[in-house]
Amino acid sequence: MADALNSETWLTVTRGEAPLVVSIPHAGTEIPSEVEARLASPWLARKDADWWIPELYAFAADLGATIVRTAISRTVIDVNRDPSGASLYPGQATTGLCPTETFDGELLYREGQAPDDAETAERRERFFQPYHQALADELDRLKAIHGRVVLYDAHSIRSHVARLFDGELPQFNLGTNSGASCADALTAAVEVACDDSGFSRVTNGRFKGGWITRHYGQPATGIHAIQMELACRGYIDEPVAPDERNWPTPFDQTRAAPLQAALNDILKACVAFGASA
């Protein structure tokens, strides 16, 4: 049976024994009061959260997966960005380590209130480093048991974000850092599970994997990392123009059921790959 370990109240590690770690870095909505007081809009600060990902992957613990998640909003610090501040997608629109604008380009802070270098460093020490220490510890623990382990980085995003990508995003967006972060056999197994579902899928399209996938994915050492970016329409209704009155929409279990069935197959494929070492 999994046991829950808490570091303060914002970092939760739910331990399992399968060779699978599910990272949930962007579902958090908590913002310290001293930060929220400087924001242009508390709603804008939470607009780009990966809404309802813990609910969507609630079955993962039953598969024996270890789950690492932060309750801190990505507006405070994005634990899936390079801690040096370097862009993961040079030349393309993206958000930074301590974002100052939304995916749509809206300013997050009132004039003169954005974090400076010293505050960014403090947030990195307070929130970024503990999250990654937890990930590293769990990967090491499971690799010692199984020989190899899969790190599955779970995300979602609105189906249409014109500033980031053209048109409608496929339902499944698998990122493996262009094949560098995991074995081809794992990629193929996940692709089969995606395609068997009937939902649309792309591999290493607009989203190739964030810093978590790129940093930890070292197949030669036994750690295979993939990122899954889901289009939100698979489990909730998406408004054409999200605003404070209509976003986020509630989690829809009935709507989510077919997608959850596919995700269950995907995570089972990850476990089987890890267990076959």
Residue pairs with C-beta under 8 A, 6 or more apart in sequence:
2 14
2 15
2 16
2 61
2 64
2 66
3 14
3 15
4 12
4 13
4 14
4 15
5 12
5 13
5 14
5 15
6 12
6 13
7 13
7 130
7 134
9 71
10 28
10 30
10 70
10 71
10 72
10 127
11 68
11 69
11 70
11 71
11 130
11 131
11 134
12 67
12 68
12 69
12 70
12 71
13 66
13 67
13 68
13 134
13 138
14 61
14 66
14 67
14 68
15 66
15 138
16 61
16 63
16 64
16 65
16 66
16 67
17 64
17 142
17 145
18 63
18 64
18 65
18 66
18 142
18 271
18 274
18 275
19 142
19 143
19 145
19 146
19 148
19 149
19 150
19 271
19 274
19 275
19 277
20 60
20 63
20 64
20 65
20 66
20 142
20 149
20 150
20 152
20 267
20 270
20 271
20 274
21 65
21 66
21 67
21 68
21 135
21 138
21 139
21 142
21 149
21 150
21 151
21 152
22 57
22 60
22 65
22 66
22 67
22 68
22 152
22 154
22 267
23 68
23 69
23 135
23 151
23 152
23 153
23 154
23 212
24 50
24 53
24 54
24 57
24 67
24 68
24 69
24 70
24 154
25 69
25 70
25 74
25 78
25 79
25 80
25 131
25 153
25 155
25 210
25 212
26 48
26 49
26 50
26 53
26 74
26 78
26 80
26 155
27 49
27 50
27 51
27 52
27 53
27 54
27 69
28 49
28 69
28 70
28 71
28 72
28 73
28 74
29 46
29 49
29 71
29 73
30 71
30 72
30 73
30 76
31 39
31 42
31 45
31 46
31 72
31 73
31 75
31 76
32 76
35 75
35 76
36 42
36 45
38 109
38 110
38 113
39 45
39 75
39 108
39 109
39 110
39 113
40 106
40 107
40 108
40 109
40 110
41 108
41 244
43 244
44 102
44 106
44 108
45 73
45 75
45 108
46 73
46 75
47 102
47 103
47 104
47 106
47 242
47 247
48 74
48 75
48 95
48 102
48 103
48 157
49 73
49 74
49 248
50 154
50 155
50 156
50 157
51 156
51 232
51 236
51 248
51 251
52 156
52 235
52 236
52 248
52 251
53 154
53 155
53 156
54 69
55 251
55 256
56 156
56 230
56 235
56 251
56 256
56 259
56 260
56 263
57 67
57 154
57 263
57 267
59 260
59 263
59 264
59 267
60 67
60 267
61 67
63 264
63 267
63 268
63 271
64 271
65 152
65 267
65 271
66 138
66 142
68 131
68 134
68 135
68 138
70 79
70 127
70 131
72 127
74 80
74 95
74 99
75 99
75 108
76 98
76 123
76 127
77 97
77 98
77 120
77 123
77 124
77 127
77 128
78 95
78 96
78 97
78 98
78 99
79 127
79 128
79 131
79 132
79 212
80 153
80 155
80 210
80 211
80 212
81 88
81 95
81 96
81 97
81 210
81 211
82 88
82 97
82 211
83 97
83 124
83 128
83 211
85 96
85 97
85 120
87 94
87 96
88 94
88 210
88 211
88 214
92 164
93 105
93 163
93 164
94 164
95 101
95 102
95 103
97 120
97 124
97 128
98 114
98 115
98 119
98 120
98 123
99 108
100 107
100 108
100 109
100 114
101 107
101 108
102 108
103 157
103 158
103 161
103 163
103 164
104 161
104 162
104 163
105 163
108 114
109 115
115 123
135 151
135 212
135 216
136 216
139 149
139 151
139 216
139 223
142 149
142 274
143 149
143 222
143 223
146 274
146 275
146 277
147 222
147 277
148 222
148 223
148 224
148 274
148 277
149 222
149 223
149 224
149 274
150 182
150 186
150 224
150 225
150 226
150 270
150 271
150 273
150 274
151 212
151 213
151 216
151 217
151 223
151 224
151 225
151 226
152 225
152 226
152 228
152 267
152 270
153 209
153 210
153 212
153 213
153 225
153 226
153 227
153 228
154 228
155 207
155 210
155 227
155 228
155 229
155 230
156 229
156 230
156 231
156 232
156 235
157 164
157 169
157 229
157 230
157 231
157 232
158 231
158 232
158 238
158 242
159 168
159 169
159 231
159 232
159 233
159 238
160 167
160 168
160 169
160 238
161 169
164 206
165 206
168 231
169 206
169 229
169 231
170 199
170 200
170 201
170 202
170 205
170 231
171 199
171 200
171 201
171 230
171 231
171 233
171 234
171 259
172 194
172 197
172 199
172 200
172 201
172 202
172 228
172 230
172 262
173 201
173 202
173 205
173 206
173 207
173 228
173 229
173 230
173 231
174 187
174 190
174 191
174 194
174 201
174 202
174 203
174 204
174 226
174 227
174 228
175 181
175 203
175 204
175 207
175 208
175 209
175 210
175 213
175 226
175 227
175 228
175 229
176 182
176 187
176 203
176 204
176 208
176 209
176 213
176 217
176 225
176 226
176 227
177 204
177 208
177 209
177 213
177 214
177 217
177 225
178 204
178 208
179 187
179 204
180 214
180 217
181 209
181 213
181 214
181 216
181 217
181 218
181 219
181 224
181 225
181 226
182 217
182 219
182 224
182 225
182 226
183 219
183 224
183 273
185 273
186 224
186 226
186 269
186 270
186 273
187 203
187 226
189 269
189 270
189 272
189 273
190 226
190 228
190 266
190 269
190 270
191 201
191 203
192 269
193 262
193 265
193 266
193 268
193 269
194 201
194 262
194 266
195 201
196 262
196 265
197 258
197 259
197 261
197 262
197 265
199 234
199 258
199 259
199 262
207 227
207 229
208 227
209 217
209 225
209 226
209 227
210 227
212 225
212 227
213 225
213 226
213 227
214 225
216 223
216 225
217 223
217 224
217 225
217 226
222 277
224 273
224 274
226 270
228 266
230 259
232 238
234 255
234 256
234 258
234 259
235 251
235 252
235 255
235 256
235 259
235 260
236 248
236 249
236 250
236 251
236 252
236 255
236 256
237 249
237 252
237 255
238 249
239 246
239 247
239 249
